[in-house]
Amino acid sequence: MIIPYGRHNLSSDDEQAVIKALRSGWLTTGPLVTAFELELGKRFNAPHVAALSNGTAALHAAMFALGIGPGDEVVTPSISFAATANCVAYVGAKPVFAEVDPDTLLVTPETVEQAITPNTRAIIVMDYGGQPCEYDLLASLASKRGVALIADACHSVGAEYKGRPVGSLADVTVFSFHPVKNMTTCEGGAVLTANADWEARIRMFRNHGIDSDFRQREKAVSYDYDMVDLGFNYRLSDLHSALGISQLSKLDSWVEERNRLDSQYNNILADVPWVTPLSDLEERLHARHLKVVRIDSKDASRDRIFHDLRKVGLGVNVHYKPIYLHTYYKKAYGYEPGLCPLAEEAYSKILTLPLFPGLTSQQVEYVCECLIAAGEGHSVFPAAPSGSN
Ligand SMILES: *Cc1c(COP(=O)(O)O)cnc(C)c1O
């Protein structure tokens, strides 16, 4: 791959932070986990934060905290990474898929409302590509129906809605710090909430369901602990947290850089009639996690363009197949094609182009030149700019 679709950004200050943590004596859950949680809470305006081993664990913990289980339904987006719905299946509840707006690929208050039934206990929304959903209306819908609003904000770390940070907009917000996301801890995730009880339940859940952690028992000079619920080992380590603290200090400049690169793509592709970017909504700072365009060329299909670009080393991708079309969801819940026609139509047209801090403007030009050549059905592609890695 010459240019991937997304990529982490590491520098020597990150390395120094990790080495310092490595030499501190704490390898797993120590003081840096707490420090990372405090930093996240400050930055994203969330009173309670629990760091977990990855974003999927954080989603699972959120389901546990809310007490969702068999017989319950949770509304989830039709277009997202599978983990957004898998967390519902983990606790024995049923994911019910909401249609997306074809211009943003976000669920809307209307599509969510259509998926609500008397069994609905929670709504999970996902800020597709880094653009926050319509949180004010979604929050009032959730409270009107007496259900919780959960934000899968794995794409939108660093985004804002009406001047408020993502992380403070839903009852529970989930972040992922996987290397391809907006900032990384290698593997890692977090749950942000204003609810102290949920935070306590999540802390227990990430540590086998045990009511105290090692450091608390050390302090109390006690060996006794009680496993009060069935939990998992979903802890984050001090090494990961050291990297997270260091990365967090650079998040805002990366979001700016992502926005600059995104505008460059739009400027170059503005004259290409068969390429349409997704729409931007008002009153938001978009985190630009993914650069997704819709392809409608008479000379080449989306799949042909995808394969041509992969052949020249461009890590284009497709995010995502509607979750209910995966074999597991058909088998386990009987879902069938046709459930969300707009999501299925979008899935046949979307293409994710490379976008990450550190991508150069020459590389953006090159990606656009190759995309245009592929979409016009040419078989000869421009040469890659020097400095591509
Ligand atoms: C990455 C991602 C997840 C899962 O995060 P991990 O840290 O990889 O477990 C969940 N939902 C969405 C939308 C994601 O993009």
The ligand as a Gaussian input file, in Angstrom:
#p B3LYP/6-31G(d) Opt

LIG

0 1
 C      -13.550000       1.390000      15.511000
 C      -14.980000       1.369000      15.800000
 C      -15.511000       0.610000      16.846000
 C      -14.719000      -0.364000      17.651000
 O      -13.581000       0.131000      18.251000
 P      -12.374000      -0.838000      18.632000
 O      -11.515000       0.044000      19.506000
 O      -11.688000      -1.225000      17.369000
 O      -12.915000      -1.998000      19.353000
 C      -16.868000       0.711000      17.113000
 N      -17.667000       1.496000      16.373000
 C      -17.196000       2.221000      15.342000
 C      -18.121000       3.080000      14.566000
 C      -15.845000       2.178000      15.008000
 O      -15.401000       2.870000      13.960000

